[in-house]
Structures are given as C-alpha cells and as structure tokens.
Amino acid sequence: MAGLIERYSDRLPFAAGDPIISLDEGSTPLLYACELSERLGVEVWLKIEGANPTGSFKDRGMTCAVSGAVRDGSTAVVCASTGNTAASAAAYAARAGITCAVIVPDGKIARGKLAQAVMHGARVIGLRGNFDEALRLVRELSANHPIALVNSVNPLRIEGQKTAAFELIEALGPERPLDALAIPVGNAGNITAYWKGFTESSDQLERLPRMLGFQAAGAAPLVLGHPVEQPETLASAIRIGDPARGEEALSAVAESGGAINSVTDEQILEAYSFLASRDGVFCEPSSAASVAGLIVHGVPEGVERIVCALTGHGLKDPETAIEVGGEIIACEPELAAVEAAVWG
C-alpha cells in the first residue's frame, strides 16, 4: 500500500525524486456508528485515525513534515507535544535515520505516548511547564539552530493532514454528501487541515460541510475568546491554552457555518465509554470530545450525515481506560467459581 505522498502526489507539494519518508499512513477506516446514530437520530460515521501507524492522525502530517526536512537537508527534527506528535515525530525520524528531540510537559503526557517516543529513540525532554511554553521554546530553538520544526506551525503538517478530507469524500461519494464534521480542537491544526482539504475539493462536493469543533472546558481558549494560561483537562491531547492555528480554525468555522463549543471532562468520559461499550470503538479520551460535543450540544438543524474524527487510539492512554472501565473480577481456579464470575 502506498503512503499519502504517493497516493496524493498531484495535490501535495512534492516533486518526482523527492525523498519520501512513509510508514504507509492514511487509508484509515470510516465506520458507521450504529448505536451513536440511533442515539443522535442522524447518520453518524467515525473516521478512525487511531488506525494510523503510530496510532493517531499526526502521522498524516508527519510523513510530509519529515520528508520535507530530509529534502531540505536537515539531520534533526524537534517538536513540542502533548504526546501524539512526539510519538509520530520519533517514529518518522527513526524511519528517516535522523535525530529527533521532543519536549513534553513533565508528568502530563499519557504513558502510552511517552513509551512510543522513548522506544523510537527520541531524545525526550520533560519540561517543567505546559505545552504552550514548550511550543514557544522549540520555535526559538529552530530559529537559532539547523533543526527542523515539525509541529503544526509547519505548513507541510497541514498539507498532510488535509488528506483525511480527501478520503472522506472518496468514501462517501458525491451522491452521499457530508453535512458536517465533528472534531476535537487542541492546537487547531487538524480542523484547519480538514477545511483546507474540503475547500480544495469543492468541485467534487454539492456543498462544503459545517465544521464543528469541540474543546475541553478546562482548555477552551477559542470558546472563551482568550488564551487559557493554565489549561487543565484529562484529555491530554487537547490540553492547550493558546492554539497556534486558532485564527485559522475560527475562520474555518465561520466560513462553513459551523461552531466551536466546549465539553466537560465528565461528558468526554461518558462519550468515551459509550463508544467503546456500544459501538466497539476504543479511542483516546480527547478523541471522544467530538462525540461528547454532539451528545451535549445536539446536532445542528439540517444535518443528516455527520462524521466524527476520532484522532487517536485508546491504547495511547491505558491509565484512563483502566480507571473508568469495568472492574476486574478476582476468581479462584475452579469451574464453579468461574461460572459464578461469568454469570454474575
């Protein structure tokens, strides 16, 4: 299977002969959510980005960012991260044979993501600060040293991530138009990228879908209208108080007739559990913000077909799953005891 750059070579800024660093990312499942559709009263599909090689949507942008870095002669990449960017950058840097450094908020990164970055050989720096401070520092670092910055401020990241919109259009087809996309919003690169992909494909669509972004209540600068100095939420992937692509996200929402709202951690966890136990899809908590938003705020009038972007796999954050999941039943190694445990 070809990776994104090969499949969309006519729509991405790469030329024949450019180095391509790929893990065969993209082509992720689009799954009909039976139970969620019944609950919301509309047709709901799940774009399962946790099926990418490192378990999150970040791989779409990272194949482009790291390929671009290698093309430009860089021998090292750096990023600030709440976890998924670190895991992805580390994997693609390993694939390219170049150095990777990641700066993460110390003690505030899910261990599944931390394990990936460590195992891929990245130099992991735990910053005694938050993501926004980490991003400021890596921007300064890359400005002063020959090291490529691969956060979503890098335009190649947006180029790669826009391909998810292309896949939705291909999967649903022109005869089944998409009315809206529900998506978690952290640093706001992904909602920006989807909108770019949809607008570039406007000739294939009867209408452009509404962009419905959802932030965690404790990290909702775009909802509040100002940066959040100390963002807090259990949805660590969107624990960002000053989104780098915030203005572009707000433009996408306004141009599409959409909205950005917030949901509480409790509402995120309810949606997270519902997806896993009712539709069989295990995503990380931040991904469930898109579903929580529809449950809490309702589906906008006129929307009949909607896609929820599930941005990362549930195994990214095993601690939360164990904490909120069902109990583990202790049992003696005897048939009667097993029967009692099975049947309750």
N, C-alpha and C positions, 0 to 999 in steps of 0.2 A: 504494500500500500504506500502511496506517495504521501509526503507531508504537505503542509499548507502551501509552502512557497512553490512547490512543483505543481500542485493542483490549481492554484490561482495565480500562476506566473504572469498572466496578462493583466492582473489587477493589483499587483504588488510591486514596489519599487526595487526590483532586482532584475539583472540582465543575465543573458546566457553567459556561462563561465564564472559567475559569481560563486563563491563558496557557500554551501548550504549546510547549516547545522540543524539536523532534524532528528526527532525521535518518533516520527510518524504520528504527529499530533493531529487533532481535529477529527472530523467524521464521527462525532460523539452521538449517542442515541437521542432520539426525540420520542419520548414515551407518553402515551395517552394516560392521564391520571384519572382512572375510573371513579374512585371514591371522592377525590377532591372535586372533580367535575360535578358529581351529584350534590356535594355539599354547597358548592357555589352557584349551581344552576346554570353553568355555562360550560363550554368545551375547553378543558384545560390540558395543555401539553407541558411536559417537563424536558427542558434541554439539559441533559445530564453531563455537565462539563467535568465532573469528577472522574469520567472515563478517559480523560487525557493521561499521557504517560506519567506525570508526577502527581496526578490526582486533582488538578484544578485547571481553570480556564487560563491561568497565567502562561501555560505552555504555548498558546496561540501567539501571544506577543513575543515570548522569549525566543522562539525559533527565528523570528525576524531580527530582534534586537541583537542577539549573539551572532547571527550570520552577518549582520551589518558591522558589528565590532571587528570580526575576523577580516571581513572585506577591507575595512579601513586600516588594518594593520595593528589593532590592539592586541595585547597579550594578556590583558586582565580586565575583568568587569567588576562592578560594585553596585550594590543596591541597599536601600533601606527597606525593611519589610516587617509586616506583622506575621509572616510565616510562609505563605504560599509563594510569594515572589522569591524568597530566599531559597526554597526548595527547588523551584524551577530554574532559577539562575545557576544554582550549583550544579544541577543535572546537565544543563546545556553547556556550561563551561567545561565540565568534565568530558562531555562528548567532543567538544572542540579542542581539548587539550590545553586550555588556558587557565589562568589563575582566577579565582572568584573570592571576593570578600563580601560578607553580608553583615549589616548592622541591624540588630533587632532589639526591641525593648526588653531589657533584662527581666526575666521572670514572668513576662506577659505574652509568651508565644506558646501555642499548643505543642505538646511534646512530639506528636506525630510529625509535624512540620520541621521541628528542630532536628529530629532524628534524620530526616531526609537530607537536610543541609550538611549535617555532620558526616553522614555516610558518603555523600558525593564529593567530599574532600574540600569543602569551602572553609575559608577562614571566618569563623563565626565570632562576632563581637557583640557582647551583651551590653547595651547602652543603658546607663542609669538615667533614663529619660523616656519619652514617648516616641511614637512613630514620626510625628511632625518634626521633632527635633532631629531625629535620625535622618530624615529626608533633607533637611536643611544642610546637615553636615556632609552628606555624600554629594550633594550638588556642589558644595565648596571644594570638596576633595577632587572631584572630576574636573573642576575648572582649573585646578592648580597642578594636576598631575596627569600623565598619559594613561588614564584608566577610563574605560567606557562605562557610562551610567546607564543601567538597564531598567530603571523604574519607568512608570507610565508617562513621565515627562518626556521620555524618549519617543519621538513620533513613530518610530518603527514598531513600538509596542502596540500602538493604536491600529496601525496597518494590519498587524497580525490578528488582533482581536476582532476586527471588523468582519473577519471571515465567518464568524458564528452566525451573523445575519445572513450571509450568502447561503449557508447550509439550511437555515430555516426556510428561506424562500424556495430552495431546491426541494426540500422535503414536503412542504405543504402545497406547493404548486400554485399557479396563478388562479386556478379555479377554487382554491380554498384560502382566501386572503386572511392574513393575520390582523386582528383588530388591535391587539395591544401586547406589549412585552412588559412583564413584571421582573424587576431586577434589584438585587441588593446594591447599595451605594456606600462605598468607603472612600477611596481616593478619587472616585468618579471617572476613572479611565474606561471602565467597561461599558457603562451606559453611553459614554461619548463614542466609543468604538462601534457599538451596535447601531447607533444613529447614523454614523458615517457609512456603515455598510448598507443600511436601508436606503439612505439618500442616494448613494451611488448606484443603487439598483432600482431607482424609481421607475425606470422604463419597463420593468418587469412586474410592477405592482399596480393594482387598481387604486390603492391609497396607501399612504405610509402609516404604520402602526403607531398608536399612542405609547409613549414611554412612561412607565410607572415605576419610579424609583422609591426604594424604602431604606431608611436609615434606622439604626438602633437609637432609642430615645436618649440614651446617655452619650451618644456621639452623633448628633444630628445638626451639624452646622448649616446645612443647606435648608433645613426646615426652619431653624431658628433665625437664620439670616445673618449669622456672625460666627466666627471661629469658636470652638469649644477648647478651652485651654487644657483641661484635664479630662479627656474623653474616657468614659467607662462603660463597658458592656461585656457580657460573657461571649458575645460574638466577636472574637478577637480579630477576625479578618477585616471587619469594618470598624474597628476601634480607631478612628481617625478624626481629628478635630478640625483640620484645615485642608480640605481636599485640593490636591494640585490641579485637578481638572474640574473644579467646582463650577466655574463660569460656563464652561462648555456643556456641562451636564444640565445646568439651568436653561441654557439655550435650547438644548435638545428637547427638554420637557416642554418649554414654551412653544417651540416650532411644531411639535407633534400634537399639541393639545392635551398633554399628559399632566402628571403631577408628581411631586415628591412629598412623601409622608413619613412618619416615624412609627415604630412599634417597640413595645417594651420587651425586656428580656423574657418575661413570663410568656408573652404572646409568641415570641420566637420559639421558645421551648415547646409550646403547645403544638405549633405547626411542625416543628422538627420531629416530635413524637408521632404526630398524625401521619406524616408522610411515610415514616418507617414502618409503623404498625398497620396502616390501612392500605397504602399503595405500594409497599415493599421497596421504597427508595430511601437509602441511608445517605443523607447529605450532612455536611458540617453545619453547625448552628447558624452561621452567618448566611448560608445559602437559603435557609428557611425563612429569612426575613422577607423574601419575595412572596412566599405563600402566606405568611402571617399578615402581610400588608393587605392582601386580598380578603382574607378572612375578617380582619378587623375593620378595614375601611370600605369594604364592599367592591364589587366590580362596577366600573363606570357604566352609565347608561349607554346603550348602543353597542356594547362589547359582547360579542357572542363567542369568539375564539381567541384564546389568550395563551401565551407561552410564559412559563416561569423559568428563569435562568437559575439553575442550581449550580453554583460556581465551584463547589469543592466536595470531595468525598468525605463521608462521615468518619472514616478512619484517620483523618487528619487530626481529630480531636477526641481520642478514645476516652479521656477522663470525663468529659461531659456526658458521653453516652453511658458510661458505667454509673455515673452519679444519678442520672434521671431515668435510666432504664429500669426494667423489672428486676426483682430480687433474684439472687441465686439460691436455689433451694438445696440445703445440705441433706444428704441421703446416705443411709447405710448400704453396703454392698449386698443387699438381699432383695429377692424378687418382690416380696410383699411391700417392702419399703419403697422400691422403685414404682410399683403400681400406685401406691398411695401418693407419691410425689407427682406422678404423671397426671393422675386423675383428680388430684386435689382432695 
